[in-house]
Every structure is written in structure tokens, then in C-alpha cells.
Amino acid sequence: VQLQASGGGLVQSGGSLRLSCTASGGTFITYAMGWFRQAPGKEREFVAGISWSGSSIDYAHSVKGRFTISRDNAKSTVYLQMNSLKVEDTAVYYCSGKRGRTEVRPQKYEYWGQGTQVTVSS
């Protein structure tokens, strides 16, 4: 399975961005999908996860109420809508996929996209 993330960029604090991640080469509908991020000098951290059906969604505490994860199985795409962005949201964002349930531990994910840079300026 190949994952291609896009949608990153430079935005001012308080602004919005929408990330997309499109899968190819596999059966997207069978995978739970996650978004992770990694800032310089920090470990990769869980941001949001969504089950294959979309019925189960988890968020990191730091983004809850500001970010929304969703998926369109017909398009093999998962999205991350990011609102009210803060400087501390600056990181490389990665989409990931795994069979079974969503997980907050990155080592549990089998497939990874290449990452897209999100930079929030003050």
C-alpha cells in the first residue's frame, strides 16, 4: 500500500489547513488510518485516528476540538481538517494505515506516507 499525503503549507496562527492522504495498491476500506506528526527534536506523536468505517475516531488531547479526521472510502482518501492552528502544531504530518483497530502507537502502523510539512507562524 502506498500513501501519498498532501495539503501542508505555511499558515498564520489561527488559520486552517486540510491535509489529504490517498492510498493506492491495497484495500483501503480494510485499514484503520491515522495521522501523526513529528516536530524537530521530538518523537513522532499521534494526532488522530479513524476506523475503517469511520464509526470510531480518536484524537490527541492537544488537538481535540480543533482538528477533524474523516475518510472517503470511495476515494481511498483520509483527511485531516485543522482549524485554529497554533505555532506548536508546526511539524511534519504523516498519514498511516494498519489493519484492525486504530492505535496511538506509531510502531503499530504498517504503512506510512512521505509526510507533509505544516508550519504555523505567529
C-alpha positions in Angstrom: 0.0 0.0 0.0 1.3 3.4 -1.0 0.1 6.5 0.9 0.5 10.0 -0.6 0.0 12.9 1.7 -0.6 16.5 0.6 -2.0 19.8 1.8 0.7 21.1 4.1 2.0 24.6 3.9 2.6 27.8 5.8 -0.3 29.4 7.7 -0.7 32.1 10.3 -1.7 31.3 13.8 -5.5 30.8 14.0 -5.7 29.7 10.4 -6.8 26.5 8.8 -5.4 23.8 6.6 -6.7 20.5 5.2 -4.4 17.6 4.8 -5.3 14.7 2.4 -3.8 11.2 2.2 -4.7 9.0 -0.8 -4.0 5.3 -0.7 -3.2 3.0 -3.7 -2.2 -0.6 -4.2 -4.3 -2.0 -1.4 -7.8 -2.4 0.0 -8.2 1.0 1.7 -11.5 0.1 3.2 -10.0 -2.6 5.4 -7.5 -0.2 7.1 -7.7 2.0 10.1 -6.0 5.2 9.3 -4.0 7.6 11.4 -2.3 11.0 11.3 0.9 11.5 13.2 3.2 14.4 13.5 6.9 15.0 14.3 8.5 18.2 15.2 12.2 18.7 15.1 13.9 17.0 18.0 10.7 15.3 19.2 9.3 11.9 18.8 6.5 11.1 16.4 3.2 11.6 18.1 -0.4 10.5 17.5 -2.7 13.2 16.2 -5.9 11.4 15.2 -7.2 8.0 14.1 -10.2 6.7 12.3 -11.6 3.2 11.9 -12.3 1.6 8.5 -15.9 2.5 8.8 -15.4 5.9 10.3 -17.5 5.0 13.3 -14.6 5.1 15.7 -12.5 8.2 16.0 -9.7 9.2 18.4 -7.9 12.5 18.9 -4.9 13.5 20.8 -5.9 15.8 23.7 -3.8 18.7 22.2 -5.9 18.8 19.0 -9.3 17.8 20.2 -11.9 20.4 19.2 -9.7 21.9 16.6 -8.9 19.0 14.2 -11.3 16.7 12.5 -10.3 13.4 10.8 -12.6 11.9 8.2 -12.3 9.5 5.3 -13.9 8.8 1.9 -13.5 5.1 1.2 -14.8 5.6 -2.4 -11.8 7.8 -3.0 -9.4 5.9 -0.8 -8.6 9.1 1.0 -8.4 10.2 4.6 -8.5 13.9 5.6 -7.3 16.0 8.5 -9.1 19.3 8.8 -7.0 21.6 11.0 -8.6 24.7 12.4 -7.4 27.3 15.0 -3.8 26.3 14.3 -1.2 27.2 16.8 2.5 27.6 16.5 3.0 24.4 18.4 1.2 22.5 15.7 4.2 23.1 13.4 5.6 19.7 12.4 5.8 17.2 9.6 2.5 15.4 9.4 2.3 11.7 8.3 -0.6 9.6 7.4 -0.5 5.9 8.3 -2.5 2.8 7.8 -3.0 -0.5 9.6 -5.3 -3.5 9.7 -7.5 -3.8 12.6 -8.3 -1.1 15.2 -6.7 2.4 15.4 -3.7 2.7 17.7 -1.9 5.6 19.2 1.5 3.9 19.0 3.2 4.6 15.7 5.0 1.3 15.7 1.7 -0.5 15.3 1.1 1.0 11.8 2.2 -0.9 8.8 2.1 1.8 6.1 3.3 5.3 6.1 3.1 8.3 3.7 6.0 10.5 3.0 5.0 13.4 5.2 3.9 16.9 4.6 5.2 20.0 6.3 2.9 22.2 8.3 4.3 25.5 9.5 2.3 27.8 11.7 3.7 31.3 12.1 2.8 33.7 15.0 
